[in-house]
Each structure stands twice: as C-alpha cells, then as structure tokens.
Amino acid sequence: MVDGTTKFKPGDHMFLIEIQIDAPYQGKGIGTQLIKKVINEAKVKDLPLRLQVLKENDKARKLYLRLGFRQVSETETHIVMEI
C-alpha cells in the first residue's frame, strides 16, 4: 500500500500530513517520488512545505534532509521540517 496526504492552507503553507509505504515497497524510490511531487506542487503555489517526523524515525528524517528539508522546530516527540 502506498498512501500520501497533503493539506493546503491558503496563503500560509502546505503540510504533508502522512505518507505510508508498506515494507515490501520501501527502498524502491516510491516515497521519494511522492514527496518530490508534493514539493513541486508547493513550489508552483510559492508556499513552504512542512512536515513532522518522529524523532526516532532516522530513516525518514534522513530522506527528508536529502530532499532539502531543514529542521525548523521540534516538540517532545517530533521534529518539524520545512522546505
């Protein structure tokens, strides 16, 4: 299963709510392709794209860093990132 959800806040930013790739499909570039599509959508709308990732999810955090996201804040459990 592959699933992704975005939320658009007019005039403010876009927020990537969730992306899920079942284990057999991970590591095949599917997540990267989905995220790049959302990044491009945010660029077209001239809006920052934000997401949050669990602090313990190093694999996802490294993917987001590789795609150009940077940490902008954090909570007790999550790192908030933006591109």
Rosetta constraint file for C-alpha pairs under 8 A:
AtomPair CA 1 CA 20 HARMONIC 7.43 0.50
AtomPair CA 1 CA 21 HARMONIC 5.93 0.50
AtomPair CA 1 CA 22 HARMONIC 5.34 0.50
AtomPair CA 1 CA 25 HARMONIC 7.91 0.50
AtomPair CA 2 CA 19 HARMONIC 7.52 0.50
AtomPair CA 2 CA 20 HARMONIC 5.63 0.50
AtomPair CA 2 CA 21 HARMONIC 4.71 0.50
AtomPair CA 2 CA 22 HARMONIC 6.61 0.50
AtomPair CA 3 CA 18 HARMONIC 7.63 0.50
AtomPair CA 3 CA 19 HARMONIC 5.51 0.50
AtomPair CA 3 CA 20 HARMONIC 5.13 0.50
AtomPair CA 3 CA 21 HARMONIC 6.70 0.50
AtomPair CA 4 CA 16 HARMONIC 7.89 0.50
AtomPair CA 4 CA 17 HARMONIC 7.59 0.50
AtomPair CA 4 CA 18 HARMONIC 5.44 0.50
AtomPair CA 4 CA 19 HARMONIC 4.20 0.50
AtomPair CA 4 CA 20 HARMONIC 6.43 0.50
AtomPair CA 4 CA 34 HARMONIC 7.52 0.50
AtomPair CA 5 CA 16 HARMONIC 6.23 0.50
AtomPair CA 5 CA 17 HARMONIC 5.46 0.50
AtomPair CA 5 CA 18 HARMONIC 5.31 0.50
AtomPair CA 5 CA 19 HARMONIC 6.54 0.50
AtomPair CA 6 CA 14 HARMONIC 7.03 0.50
AtomPair CA 6 CA 15 HARMONIC 5.72 0.50
AtomPair CA 6 CA 16 HARMONIC 4.52 0.50
AtomPair CA 6 CA 17 HARMONIC 5.37 0.50
AtomPair CA 6 CA 18 HARMONIC 7.24 0.50
AtomPair CA 6 CA 38 HARMONIC 7.83 0.50
AtomPair CA 7 CA 14 HARMONIC 5.84 0.50
AtomPair CA 7 CA 15 HARMONIC 5.26 0.50
AtomPair CA 7 CA 16 HARMONIC 6.48 0.50
AtomPair CA 7 CA 17 HARMONIC 6.73 0.50
AtomPair CA 8 CA 13 HARMONIC 6.62 0.50
AtomPair CA 8 CA 14 HARMONIC 4.67 0.50
AtomPair CA 8 CA 15 HARMONIC 6.53 0.50
AtomPair CA 9 CA 13 HARMONIC 5.59 0.50
AtomPair CA 9 CA 14 HARMONIC 5.98 0.50
AtomPair CA 11 CA 47 HARMONIC 7.56 0.50
AtomPair CA 12 CA 47 HARMONIC 6.82 0.50
AtomPair CA 12 CA 48 HARMONIC 7.81 0.50
AtomPair CA 13 CA 42 HARMONIC 7.99 0.50
AtomPair CA 13 CA 47 HARMONIC 5.09 0.50
AtomPair CA 13 CA 48 HARMONIC 5.08 0.50
AtomPair CA 13 CA 49 HARMONIC 5.94 0.50
AtomPair CA 13 CA 50 HARMONIC 7.22 0.50
AtomPair CA 14 CA 42 HARMONIC 6.59 0.50
AtomPair CA 14 CA 47 HARMONIC 6.55 0.50
AtomPair CA 14 CA 48 HARMONIC 6.24 0.50
AtomPair CA 14 CA 49 HARMONIC 4.76 0.50
AtomPair CA 14 CA 50 HARMONIC 6.20 0.50
AtomPair CA 15 CA 49 HARMONIC 5.60 0.50
AtomPair CA 15 CA 50 HARMONIC 4.70 0.50
AtomPair CA 15 CA 51 HARMONIC 5.58 0.50
AtomPair CA 16 CA 38 HARMONIC 7.88 0.50
AtomPair CA 16 CA 49 HARMONIC 7.08 0.50
AtomPair CA 16 CA 50 HARMONIC 6.17 0.50
AtomPair CA 16 CA 51 HARMONIC 5.07 0.50
AtomPair CA 16 CA 52 HARMONIC 7.99 0.50
AtomPair CA 17 CA 51 HARMONIC 6.56 0.50
AtomPair CA 17 CA 52 HARMONIC 7.90 0.50
AtomPair CA 19 CA 31 HARMONIC 7.47 0.50
AtomPair CA 20 CA 31 HARMONIC 7.98 0.50
AtomPair CA 21 CA 25 HARMONIC 6.25 0.50
AtomPair CA 21 CA 26 HARMONIC 5.97 0.50
AtomPair CA 21 CA 30 HARMONIC 7.80 0.50
AtomPair CA 21 CA 31 HARMONIC 6.89 0.50
AtomPair CA 22 CA 26 HARMONIC 6.42 0.50
AtomPair CA 25 CA 30 HARMONIC 7.46 0.50
AtomPair CA 26 CA 30 HARMONIC 7.20 0.50
AtomPair CA 26 CA 31 HARMONIC 7.55 0.50
AtomPair CA 29 CA 33 HARMONIC 6.16 0.50
AtomPair CA 30 CA 34 HARMONIC 6.27 0.50
AtomPair CA 31 CA 35 HARMONIC 6.11 0.50
AtomPair CA 32 CA 36 HARMONIC 6.03 0.50
AtomPair CA 32 CA 63 HARMONIC 7.68 0.50
AtomPair CA 32 CA 67 HARMONIC 8.00 0.50
AtomPair CA 33 CA 37 HARMONIC 6.23 0.50
AtomPair CA 34 CA 38 HARMONIC 6.53 0.50
AtomPair CA 35 CA 39 HARMONIC 6.11 0.50
AtomPair CA 36 CA 40 HARMONIC 6.12 0.50
AtomPair CA 36 CA 67 HARMONIC 7.77 0.50
AtomPair CA 37 CA 41 HARMONIC 6.28 0.50
AtomPair CA 38 CA 42 HARMONIC 6.24 0.50
AtomPair CA 39 CA 43 HARMONIC 6.25 0.50
AtomPair CA 39 CA 49 HARMONIC 6.73 0.50
AtomPair CA 39 CA 83 HARMONIC 7.81 0.50
AtomPair CA 40 CA 44 HARMONIC 6.19 0.50
AtomPair CA 41 CA 45 HARMONIC 6.38 0.50
AtomPair CA 42 CA 46 HARMONIC 5.92 0.50
AtomPair CA 42 CA 47 HARMONIC 5.17 0.50
AtomPair CA 42 CA 48 HARMONIC 6.31 0.50
AtomPair CA 42 CA 49 HARMONIC 6.08 0.50
AtomPair CA 43 CA 47 HARMONIC 6.15 0.50
AtomPair CA 43 CA 48 HARMONIC 7.52 0.50
AtomPair CA 48 CA 82 HARMONIC 6.60 0.50
AtomPair CA 48 CA 83 HARMONIC 5.79 0.50
AtomPair CA 49 CA 82 HARMONIC 5.48 0.50
AtomPair CA 49 CA 83 HARMONIC 5.40 0.50
AtomPair CA 50 CA 80 HARMONIC 7.10 0.50
AtomPair CA 50 CA 81 HARMONIC 5.58 0.50
AtomPair CA 50 CA 82 HARMONIC 4.31 0.50
AtomPair CA 50 CA 83 HARMONIC 6.64 0.50
AtomPair CA 51 CA 80 HARMONIC 5.84 0.50
AtomPair CA 51 CA 81 HARMONIC 5.42 0.50
AtomPair CA 51 CA 82 HARMONIC 6.51 0.50
AtomPair CA 52 CA 78 HARMONIC 6.04 0.50
AtomPair CA 52 CA 79 HARMONIC 5.46 0.50
AtomPair CA 52 CA 80 HARMONIC 4.33 0.50
AtomPair CA 52 CA 81 HARMONIC 5.96 0.50
AtomPair CA 53 CA 57 HARMONIC 6.80 0.50
AtomPair CA 53 CA 60 HARMONIC 7.25 0.50
AtomPair CA 53 CA 61 HARMONIC 6.62 0.50
AtomPair CA 53 CA 78 HARMONIC 5.32 0.50
AtomPair CA 53 CA 79 HARMONIC 5.37 0.50
AtomPair CA 53 CA 80 HARMONIC 6.62 0.50
AtomPair CA 53 CA 81 HARMONIC 7.88 0.50
AtomPair CA 54 CA 77 HARMONIC 5.88 0.50
AtomPair CA 54 CA 78 HARMONIC 4.38 0.50
AtomPair CA 54 CA 79 HARMONIC 6.30 0.50
AtomPair CA 55 CA 61 HARMONIC 7.99 0.50
AtomPair CA 55 CA 77 HARMONIC 5.89 0.50
AtomPair CA 55 CA 78 HARMONIC 5.07 0.50
AtomPair CA 55 CA 79 HARMONIC 5.86 0.50
AtomPair CA 57 CA 61 HARMONIC 6.27 0.50
AtomPair CA 58 CA 62 HARMONIC 5.99 0.50
AtomPair CA 59 CA 63 HARMONIC 6.41 0.50
AtomPair CA 60 CA 64 HARMONIC 6.28 0.50
AtomPair CA 61 CA 65 HARMONIC 6.22 0.50
AtomPair CA 62 CA 66 HARMONIC 6.08 0.50
AtomPair CA 63 CA 67 HARMONIC 6.29 0.50
AtomPair CA 64 CA 68 HARMONIC 6.46 0.50
AtomPair CA 64 CA 69 HARMONIC 5.38 0.50
AtomPair CA 64 CA 70 HARMONIC 7.90 0.50
AtomPair CA 65 CA 69 HARMONIC 4.92 0.50
AtomPair CA 65 CA 70 HARMONIC 6.24 0.50
AtomPair CA 68 CA 83 HARMONIC 6.18 0.50
AtomPair CA 69 CA 81 HARMONIC 5.81 0.50
AtomPair CA 69 CA 82 HARMONIC 5.07 0.50
AtomPair CA 69 CA 83 HARMONIC 4.55 0.50
AtomPair CA 70 CA 81 HARMONIC 5.19 0.50
AtomPair CA 70 CA 82 HARMONIC 5.48 0.50
AtomPair CA 70 CA 83 HARMONIC 6.44 0.50
AtomPair CA 71 CA 79 HARMONIC 6.64 0.50
AtomPair CA 71 CA 80 HARMONIC 5.79 0.50
AtomPair CA 71 CA 81 HARMONIC 4.30 0.50
AtomPair CA 71 CA 82 HARMONIC 6.51 0.50
AtomPair CA 72 CA 79 HARMONIC 7.89 0.50
AtomPair CA 72 CA 80 HARMONIC 5.78 0.50
AtomPair CA 72 CA 81 HARMONIC 5.41 0.50
AtomPair CA 72 CA 82 HARMONIC 6.54 0.50
AtomPair CA 73 CA 79 HARMONIC 6.23 0.50
AtomPair CA 73 CA 80 HARMONIC 5.12 0.50
AtomPair CA 73 CA 81 HARMONIC 7.11 0.50
AtomPair CA 74 CA 78 HARMONIC 5.62 0.50
AtomPair CA 74 CA 79 HARMONIC 4.33 0.50
AtomPair CA 74 CA 80 HARMONIC 5.35 0.50
AtomPair CA 75 CA 79 HARMONIC 6.41 0.50
AtomPair CA 75 CA 80 HARMONIC 7.78 0.50
